[in-house]
């Protein structure tokens, strides 16, 4: 007779018991409840240090036919002076030639080109 058939309930207990112990220690120990309480108490203090501004970095190089069109689209529809964000457009040189910024779209006050 096969041992696994004969002692099927023993095998099930040996498989399920460790998982039950882990679940019990995670959900019903007082230390995990205290950790959750401490996390909730720290959350309001973190909100006071949040400034609400976002940093967006866009790296651009004129290496493709569509690259200038993609940059123009992003600036036209994604960059607005009323948004609480700072935009930095990093212009990569191609063949060690600096990028002519006069051919690029104008930026609002919260956006800057960097070479």
Buried (B, 14 or more C-beta within 10 A) or exposed (E): EEEEEEEEEEEEEEEEEEEEEEEEEEEEEEEEEEEEEEEEEEEEEEEEEEEEEEEBEBEBEBEEEEEBEEBEEBBEEEBEEEBEBEBEBEBEEEEEEEBEEEEBBEBEEBBEBEE
